[in-house]
């Protein structure tokens, strides 16, 4: 039977943060696939073709900027909306971030999970 | 007897960056942690299990008061060392009023966090150090009230008492004199008075020190602390911690 839940790929190197995001999304009806570094994220994105990608900015192996660029130019991944999460705000990321054309950015501060779930629910309604 | 390592911690936060930073600190200090992403989850955990330390991301006063109340309301968490993590000093006194032990500004990175938290480690471990019994195999002499001396094998020692194996029929509440030597360089002799508080069928007797010269008490404390630190260091060098995550 086809899984009707919307699929979100979460790319995050901190095991516990990854677990927290995964739990928050699954409780709210999303199907979650994960990757723990940039390179793995690229492979999983191409294989799983998620409806949305939630990714950390400071990732090992392939940094946030390079990963976003490769995802947006990839044959199988170019249309997937990306949400970036980082310890600092978009403005604080400065030059590193200016060429990146992701639509959404979340600072990893208090209640970020609630805001993330809300954003995903608004844009990718879960069919459950 | 509670195992000494790792310590058990409670951490409440909804801030993912703080979670990322603190995970590294908790791993480094060998604190196995129940991470609660909501006050409700933290209250449940505080009521149901013992913690050596707790870290509360102090965002909403009311929520944090409820967590502190649940923590201190559990007799096993009366002595838990609690640290409030604050955005600014505005709520510091409210946190202290809720019986938090220490407040710290929200760390931005691992270095800031470890610099502040590491010096508090002694306070986190204090209640456990006071009650922890280290297994030993020392020969000692136990002298009953009637002056009968018996060689006994001392099997455990803590800052507050000893356990020893003996064939002599000591009874609970008997007062005994105990003499043994701590295996350290220099003068390790201890001679104290103790009250028998328990006795097993196998002949192991537990006794609590009632009178001990201050320098000899300091010697025991020093030895116990040294042993604990050495156990901690060897464990911290290769920590395998699986933190638990609670959302509800």
Interface residues (C-beta under 8 A of the other chain):
Chain A: X14 X15 X16 X17 X19 X20 X21 X23 X24 X27 X85 X87 X107 X108 X109 X110 X111 X112 X113 X114
Chain B: X13 X14 X15 X16 X17 X19 X20 X23 X35 X37 X57 X59 X108 X243 X245 X247
